[in-house]
Amino acid sequence: MNPTFTLRVLSKSDVQQAVSMARAIEIVKGAFAQLSAGKAVVPIRTQLPVDRHQGVTLFMPAYLSESDDLGVKIVSVFPRNLERDMPTIFALVVVVEADTGRPIAAMDGTYLTALRTGAASGAATDLLARPDAHVAAIFGAGAQGRTQLEAVCQVRDIRRAWVFDVNAEAAARYAEEMRGRGGRVPADIRVARSPAEAVREADVICTATTSTSPVFADGDLRPGVHINAIGAFTPQMQEIPADTVRRARVVVGSREACWAEAGDLIIPRDQGLISEEHIYAELGEIAAGVKVGRASADEVTLFKSVGNAVQDVSVAREVLVQAERLGLGVEVAL
Ligand SMILES: NC(=O)c1ccc[n+]([C@@H]2O[C@H](COP(=O)([O-])OP(=O)(O)OC[C@H]3O[C@@H](n4cnc5c(N)ncnc54)[C@H](O)[C@@H]3O)[C@@H](O)[C@H]2O)c1
């Protein structure tokens, strides 16, 4: 018996080198398909309030039985860190070997979260947006907004993107940075002066804000638009107008998680505008071919996700596989 067990520790840059957005999209499709087929164990995340420091730490475990991926993400949101000039969000993912229960890797979860959240929207856009979608609009010029655009560009021929943020400086920085991103991200990135201007010609919209109220007006949308809504993650938060939710074909990451946490759906349900049957499908049902995606060129499709640990754990396992192949990270003897 070998008495020395090692843990591979991977930095943000290791994670970035290990898995591309295109690969993450494929992995996340497979993870959602397992979730919807009952082949994943995913408790609703534990939110541990740390009232003394006005923070909250979330514990997000998952086991995917088909791909045999096991692990947990720990993510902290501590807004008072701003006073110390520190990030408000920290995240770590631990990968556990499924056949022995041995922890085998610990990696930065901040970029991994942006990667897997972008990948879910990439998967949804691939399965639901019109094939001829060429213009994107991004609400929220933060960390998620960046990978949202990258993911959408991965699956559609996006030629122009609009960005809107209530913080005009953040939007300008975003546009400047994303113009030079390269790959499939176009150089034509424009800052919108209003939500209406952002959505006017958009075929795909991503909302990735911290807003608690709708970020655009339903009447400003184009027919046939596809929307990825990933910002609101509590019953009180809302990014999407109730009228849009009501007329859209709604697809979610997980029905259970959305009815527990997604204000975008809970608020219109509580107002009597939609019933729980209004959710047409989980993304995994469409990824697995159990249900079809878009039914007509003119319908509005909406993907709502509050984030799911199957995304973290499946992508983290792929990061580890690639890190071992490429020799990334540091091995620590436990
Ligand atoms: N669903 C998921 O899987 C998932 C994963 C990670 C983060 N999130 C959530 O996504 C949101 C964005 O995360 P982030 O890390 O990019 O945050 P961030 O703080 O880096 O960026 C959010 C941006 O949204 C902007 N904003 C706020 N209200 C707006 C509005 N009404 N219109 C336009 N812009 C507005 C802010 O000015 C800010 O620039 C957060 O609520 C976060 O909790 C969801």
The ligand as an SDF file (V2000), in Angstrom:
LIG
                    3D

 44 48  0  0  0  0  0  0  0  0999 V2000
  -26.3610   31.4440  -12.6280 N   0  0  0  0  0  0  0  0  0  0  0  0
  -25.1120   31.1820  -12.3670 C   0  0  0  0  0  0  0  0  0  0  0  0
  -24.6440   30.0680  -12.5780 O   0  0  0  0  0  0  0  0  0  0  0  0
  -24.2060   32.2650  -11.8420 C   0  0  0  0  0  0  0  0  0  0  0  0
  -22.8350   32.0320  -11.7170 C   0  0  0  0  0  0  0  0  0  0  0  0
  -22.0110   33.0670  -11.2770 C   0  0  0  0  0  0  0  0  0  0  0  0
  -22.5610   34.3040  -10.9450 C   0  0  0  0  0  0  0  0  0  0  0  0
  -23.9060   34.4750  -11.0330 N   0  0  0  0  0  0  0  0  0  0  0  0
  -24.5220   35.7790  -10.7220 C   0  0  0  0  0  0  0  0  0  0  0  0
  -24.3650   36.5810  -11.8940 O   0  0  0  0  0  0  0  0  0  0  0  0
  -24.3540   37.9720  -11.5190 C   0  0  0  0  0  0  0  0  0  0  0  0
  -23.1370   38.6420  -12.1640 C   0  0  0  0  0  0  0  0  0  0  0  0
  -21.9420   38.0750  -11.6490 O   0  0  0  0  0  0  0  0  0  0  0  0
  -20.5200   38.7720  -11.8860 P   0  0  0  0  0  0  0  0  0  0  0  0
  -19.5270   37.9010  -11.2060 O   0  0  0  0  0  0  0  0  0  0  0  0
  -20.3150   39.0810  -13.3200 O   0  0  0  0  0  0  0  0  0  0  0  0
  -20.7430   40.1380  -11.0600 O   0  0  0  0  0  0  0  0  0  0  0  0
  -20.0140   41.5390  -11.2290 P   0  0  0  0  0  0  0  0  0  0  0  0
  -20.2880   42.2780   -9.9670 O   0  0  0  0  0  0  0  0  0  0  0  0
  -18.6080   41.3240  -11.6910 O   0  0  0  0  0  0  0  0  0  0  0  0
  -20.7950   42.2550  -12.4540 O   0  0  0  0  0  0  0  0  0  0  0  0
  -22.1540   42.5840  -12.3940 C   0  0  0  0  0  0  0  0  0  0  0  0
  -22.3600   43.8240  -13.2330 C   0  0  0  0  0  0  0  0  0  0  0  0
  -23.7770   44.0460  -13.3690 O   0  0  0  0  0  0  0  0  0  0  0  0
  -23.9800   45.4530  -13.4310 C   0  0  0  0  0  0  0  0  0  0  0  0
  -25.3960   45.7610  -13.2310 N   0  0  0  0  0  0  0  0  0  0  0  0
  -26.1180   45.7770  -12.0750 C   0  0  0  0  0  0  0  0  0  0  0  0
  -27.3940   46.1070  -12.3410 N   0  0  0  0  0  0  0  0  0  0  0  0
  -27.4990   46.2670  -13.6920 C   0  0  0  0  0  0  0  0  0  0  0  0
  -28.5670   46.5780  -14.5730 C   0  0  0  0  0  0  0  0  0  0  0  0
  -29.8030   46.8030  -14.1280 N   0  0  0  0  0  0  0  0  0  0  0  0
  -28.3010   46.6630  -15.9020 N   0  0  0  0  0  0  0  0  0  0  0  0
  -27.0490   46.4610  -16.3750 C   0  0  0  0  0  0  0  0  0  0  0  0
  -25.9910   46.1660  -15.5850 N   0  0  0  0  0  0  0  0  0  0  0  0
  -26.2280   46.0740  -14.2600 C   0  0  0  0  0  0  0  0  0  0  0  0
  -23.0300   45.9900  -12.3720 C   0  0  0  0  0  0  0  0  0  0  0  0
  -22.7840   47.3620  -12.5370 O   0  0  0  0  0  0  0  0  0  0  0  0
  -21.7930   45.1110  -12.6150 C   0  0  0  0  0  0  0  0  0  0  0  0
  -20.8830   45.7250  -13.5270 O   0  0  0  0  0  0  0  0  0  0  0  0
  -24.3300   37.9790   -9.9760 C   0  0  0  0  0  0  0  0  0  0  0  0
  -25.6370   38.1820   -9.5050 O   0  0  0  0  0  0  0  0  0  0  0  0
  -23.8410   36.5890   -9.6350 C   0  0  0  0  0  0  0  0  0  0  0  0
  -24.2250   36.1730   -8.3620 O   0  0  0  0  0  0  0  0  0  0  0  0
  -24.7310   33.4970  -11.4880 C   0  0  0  0  0  0  0  0  0  0  0  0
  1  2  1  0
  2  3  2  0
  2  4  1  0
  4  5  1  0
  4 44  2  0
  5  6  2  0
  6  7  1  0
  7  8  2  0
  8  9  1  0
  8 44  1  0
  9 10  1  0
  9 42  1  0
 10 11  1  0
 11 12  1  0
 11 40  1  0
 12 13  1  0
 13 14  1  0
 14 15  2  0
 14 16  1  0
 14 17  1  0
 17 18  1  0
 18 19  2  0
 18 20  1  0
 18 21  1  0
 21 22  1  0
 22 23  1  0
 23 24  1  0
 23 38  1  0
 24 25  1  0
 25 26  1  0
 25 36  1  0
 26 27  1  0
 26 35  1  0
 27 28  2  0
 28 29  1  0
 29 30  1  0
 29 35  2  0
 30 31  1  0
 30 32  2  0
 32 33  1  0
 33 34  2  0
 34 35  1  0
 36 37  1  0
 36 38  1  0
 38 39  1  0
 40 41  1  0
 40 42  1  0
 42 43  1  0
M  CHG  2   8   1  16  -1
M  END
$$$$
